């Protein structure tokens, strides 16, 4: 359902709640008004996105993907502030199937923007992992530094530390390989 339609329905329901209160039906008026508030809340927080996040936290990517696929045109169905989060969720799901293909979703999520800094840090950590897989150390370091800046609450500090350790291992592997004589 389009977001504009949700907004119109929420206004109509809330208006009917106010009308019921005006005619003296306070119980029904407050109930209908609260129902309109729930519909208005679905304008800002899409139920498909909430369910996809829930299943992703439970590590059930199949169900999470099913809920995200119910969003056919995210630009019309989601509030503009959720566009980045939609691409982040698609990227996280795609990274479990084919990590290299998820890069475009993470970049799109960063381009569209997200209001919570730890989600931006998560996207940058994922991009750093992809860069490491491509053996692009400079880009991976850049993404890790940016992720460390964005992670203000230190929610992803362990992951950043682990990625830096993996980069150090990557350096050691290159040194060992170059030290062998070639025949």
Secondary structure, 3 states (H helix, E strand, C coil): CCHHHHHHHHHHHHHHHHHHHHCCCHHHHHHHHHHHHHHHHHHHCCHHHHHHHHHHHCCCHHHHHHHHHCCCCHHHHCCHHHHHHHHHHHHHHHHHHCHHHHHHHHHHHHHHCCCCHHHHHHHHHHHHHHHHHCCCHHHHHHHHHHHHHHCCCCCCHHHHHHHHHHHHHHHHHHHHHHHCCCC
